[in-house]
Amino acid sequence: MSVDDVHLLIVDDDERIRGLLQKFLVRNGFLVSSARDAAHARRLLSGLEFDLLVLDVMMPGEDGLALCRDLRKTLSTPIMLLTAKGETDDRISGLEAGADDYLAKPFEPKELLLRINAILRRVPAAEPTTLVPKVLNLGPVRYDIERGEMWQGDQLVRLTATESQLMRIFSGCPGEAVTRTRLVEELSRSGGQTQERAVDVQITRLRRKIEVDPKQPRYLQTVRGAGYMLSPE
């Protein structure tokens, strides 16, 4: 895995620290996204794949330890914790939560870079068949997963906030059915629609922007008894 292919997610409630870390890591060749809190991070994780997560421990609401512990139930992506607490017990708590490394603040950015590279060297190379495409082709429409943009030819297709969130969810698991219950839960986390009937309405609207014939959907399909599935070419 080359540095240029590595996508990092920085999660920190301090806007200044987020910005400094993002600029520093981008200068060192990484693709970097950032989130202001755990809820924001979950929204990004629902639609994008990352190679390593850097989580601040001391965040309001769901803190970094709780987020790390919960993500570890389903996610194998390496996680580094950043915290102002550098005591031994705190480091042990972080590692017990599932973190791969633990760095106490304040720290030198170069040390963070060295630790990130050390973690990435320990990650097995992914098989080519497991790679997730960056663009999904849906007939005359293409969806750029990293940018969260939909295009028809050279024309940008404007999506509502709810439609954008739906596309992030579906693009994270193309070819797999997503239940209405999960869609409701995911949309609720981002302040969107919270009822299954409302989800059905949003799916109908999204199909109008994707399908040649929305009444006979080819790419955003209904899976009887299982929910909806995005089926790209």
C-alpha positions as CSV (number, residue, x, y, z in Angstrom):
1,M,0.0,0.0,0.0
2,S,1.5,3.3,-1.0
3,V,1.0,6.5,1.0
4,D,-0.9,8.0,-1.9
5,D,-3.5,5.2,-1.6
6,V,-4.0,5.6,2.2
7,H,-7.2,7.3,3.5
8,L,-7.1,8.5,7.1
9,L,-10.0,9.7,9.3
10,I,-9.2,12.3,12.0
11,V,-11.9,12.6,14.7
12,D,-11.4,15.5,17.1
13,D,-13.8,18.1,18.5
14,D,-11.0,20.8,18.4
15,E,-11.3,22.5,15.0
16,R,-7.8,23.9,15.2
17,I,-6.2,20.5,15.9
18,R,-8.2,18.9,13.2
19,G,-7.1,21.4,10.7
20,L,-3.4,21.3,11.7
21,L,-3.3,17.5,11.6
22,Q,-5.1,17.3,8.3
23,K,-2.7,19.8,6.6
24,F,0.3,18.1,8.0
25,L,-0.8,14.6,6.9
26,V,-1.9,15.8,3.5
27,R,1.6,17.3,3.0
28,N,3.0,13.9,3.8
29,G,1.0,12.3,1.0
30,F,-2.1,11.0,2.7
31,L,-5.7,11.4,1.7
32,V,-7.4,12.8,4.9
33,S,-11.0,13.3,6.0
34,S,-12.0,14.7,9.3
35,A,-15.0,14.6,11.7
36,R,-15.9,16.8,14.6
37,D,-17.4,14.2,16.8
38,A,-18.4,10.5,17.0
39,A,-21.7,11.0,15.3
40,H,-20.0,12.8,12.4
41,A,-17.4,10.0,12.2
42,R,-20.1,7.3,12.0
43,R,-21.8,9.1,9.1
44,L,-18.5,9.1,7.2
45,L,-17.8,5.5,8.0
46,S,-21.2,4.5,6.8
47,G,-20.2,5.4,3.2
48,L,-16.4,5.4,3.0
49,E,-13.6,3.0,3.8
50,F,-10.6,4.2,5.7
51,D,-7.2,2.6,6.2
52,L,-6.6,4.1,9.7
53,L,-8.7,6.1,12.2
54,V,-7.1,8.7,14.6
55,L,-9.6,9.3,17.5
56,D,-9.3,12.0,20.2
57,V,-10.3,10.4,23.5
58,M,-11.7,13.6,25.2
59,M,-14.7,14.5,23.1
60,P,-18.2,15.7,24.3
61,G,-21.0,13.1,24.0
62,E,-19.6,9.7,22.9
63,D,-15.9,9.9,23.7
64,G,-13.1,8.3,21.7
65,L,-12.8,5.2,24.0
66,A,-16.5,4.4,23.7
67,L,-16.4,5.0,19.9
68,C,-13.3,2.8,19.6
69,R,-14.9,0.0,21.7
70,D,-18.1,0.1,19.7
71,L,-16.4,0.2,16.3
72,R,-14.3,-2.8,17.2
73,K,-17.4,-4.9,17.2
74,T,-17.6,-4.8,13.5
75,L,-14.5,-2.9,12.2
76,S,-11.0,-4.2,11.8
77,T,-9.5,-0.9,10.6
78,P,-6.5,0.2,12.7
79,I,-7.2,2.8,15.3
80,M,-4.9,5.3,17.1
81,L,-6.1,7.2,20.1
82,L,-5.0,10.7,21.0
83,T,-5.4,12.0,24.5
84,A,-4.2,14.6,27.0
85,K,-4.1,11.7,29.5
86,G,-0.8,9.9,29.3
87,E,-1.0,7.8,32.5
88,T,-0.3,4.0,32.3
89,D,-3.9,3.1,33.3
90,D,-5.2,5.4,30.5
91,R,-3.0,3.7,27.9
92,I,-4.2,0.3,29.1
93,S,-7.8,1.4,28.9
94,G,-7.2,2.5,25.3
95,L,-5.6,-0.7,24.2
96,E,-8.3,-2.7,26.0
97,A,-10.9,-0.8,24.0
98,G,-9.3,-2.1,20.8
99,A,-6.9,0.7,19.8
100,D,-3.7,-0.3,18.0
101,D,-1.7,2.6,19.5
102,Y,-2.0,5.4,22.0
103,L,-0.3,8.8,21.7
104,A,-0.4,11.4,24.6
105,K,-0.8,15.1,23.9
106,P,1.1,17.2,23.4
107,F,3.1,15.4,20.7
108,E,5.3,16.2,17.8
109,P,3.5,15.7,14.4
110,K,6.5,13.7,13.2
111,E,6.0,11.2,16.0
112,L,2.3,10.8,14.9
113,L,3.5,10.3,11.3
114,L,6.0,7.6,12.4
115,R,3.4,5.8,14.4
116,I,0.9,5.9,11.6
117,N,3.5,4.4,9.2
118,A,4.4,1.8,11.7
119,I,0.8,0.7,12.1
120,L,0.2,0.6,8.3
121,R,3.3,-1.6,7.8
122,R,1.7,-4.2,10.1
123,V,-1.5,-4.2,8.1
124,P,-1.6,-7.1,5.5
125,A,-1.9,-6.0,1.9
126,A,-5.5,-6.3,0.7
127,E,-6.3,-8.7,-2.0
128,P,-7.3,-7.0,-5.3
129,T,-10.7,-8.6,-5.2
130,T,-11.5,-6.8,-1.9
131,L,-10.9,-3.3,-3.2
132,V,-13.9,-1.1,-3.2
133,P,-14.3,1.0,-6.4
134,K,-14.0,4.8,-6.1
135,V,-16.8,5.3,-8.7
136,L,-20.0,3.4,-9.2
137,N,-21.5,3.3,-12.6
138,L,-25.3,3.3,-12.7
139,G,-26.2,3.4,-16.4
140,P,-25.9,7.0,-17.6
141,V,-25.2,8.1,-14.1
142,R,-21.9,7.7,-12.1
143,Y,-21.4,8.2,-8.4
144,D,-18.1,9.3,-7.0
145,I,-17.9,7.6,-3.6
146,E,-15.0,9.7,-2.2
147,R,-16.6,13.0,-3.1
148,G,-20.1,12.0,-2.5
149,E,-21.1,13.4,-5.9
150,M,-23.4,12.1,-8.6
151,W,-22.8,13.0,-12.3
152,Q,-24.7,12.5,-15.5
153,G,-22.2,13.1,-18.3
154,D,-20.5,16.4,-17.3
155,Q,-23.6,17.6,-15.4
156,L,-23.6,17.4,-11.6
157,V,-26.8,15.8,-10.3
158,R,-28.0,17.8,-7.3
159,L,-28.9,15.6,-4.3
160,T,-30.7,16.6,-1.2
161,A,-29.0,15.9,2.2
162,T,-31.2,12.8,2.7
163,E,-30.4,11.5,-0.8
164,S,-26.7,12.1,-0.2
165,Q,-26.8,10.1,3.0
166,L,-28.7,7.3,1.3
167,M,-26.1,7.1,-1.4
168,R,-23.3,7.0,1.2
169,I,-25.0,4.1,2.9
170,F,-25.7,2.1,-0.3
171,S,-22.3,2.8,-1.8
172,G,-20.7,1.3,1.3
173,C,-22.2,-2.1,0.5
174,P,-23.0,-2.3,-3.2
175,G,-24.8,-5.5,-4.2
176,E,-26.0,-6.1,-0.6
177,A,-29.5,-5.5,0.6
178,V,-30.0,-2.8,3.3
179,T,-33.0,-3.2,5.5
180,R,-35.4,-0.3,6.1
181,T,-34.7,-0.5,9.8
182,R,-31.0,0.1,9.2
183,L,-31.8,3.0,6.8
184,V,-34.0,4.6,9.4
185,E,-31.3,4.2,12.1
186,E,-28.6,5.7,9.8
187,L,-30.7,8.6,8.7
188,S,-31.8,9.3,12.3
189,R,-28.2,9.7,13.4
190,S,-27.8,12.5,10.9
191,G,-31.1,14.2,11.7
192,G,-32.9,12.8,8.6
193,Q,-36.1,11.0,8.1
194,T,-37.0,8.6,10.9
195,Q,-39.9,6.5,9.6
196,E,-39.9,3.6,7.2
197,R,-42.6,5.2,5.1
198,A,-40.5,8.3,4.8
199,V,-37.6,6.2,3.7
200,D,-39.7,4.7,0.9
201,V,-40.6,8.2,-0.3
202,Q,-36.9,9.2,-0.4
203,I,-36.0,6.0,-2.3
204,T,-38.7,6.9,-4.9
205,R,-37.2,10.4,-5.3
206,L,-33.7,9.1,-5.5
207,R,-34.7,6.6,-8.2
208,R,-35.9,9.5,-10.4
209,K,-32.3,10.8,-10.5
210,I,-30.7,7.4,-11.1
211,E,-33.0,5.2,-13.2
212,V,-34.0,5.5,-16.8
213,D,-37.4,4.1,-15.8
214,P,-38.0,4.7,-12.1
215,K,-41.0,2.5,-12.2
216,Q,-38.8,-0.5,-13.2
217,P,-35.6,0.2,-11.3
218,R,-32.5,-1.5,-12.5
219,Y,-29.9,0.0,-10.2
220,L,-31.7,0.8,-6.9
221,Q,-33.7,-2.3,-6.5
222,T,-36.3,-3.5,-4.0
223,V,-35.4,-6.8,-2.4
224,R,-38.5,-8.5,-1.2
225,G,-38.4,-9.0,2.6
226,A,-34.9,-7.6,2.8
227,G,-35.1,-3.9,1.9
228,Y,-33.2,-2.1,-0.9
229,M,-30.0,-2.8,-2.8
230,L,-27.8,-0.6,-5.0
231,S,-26.7,-2.8,-7.9
232,P,-24.0,-0.9,-10.0
233,E,-22.7,-2.2,-13.3
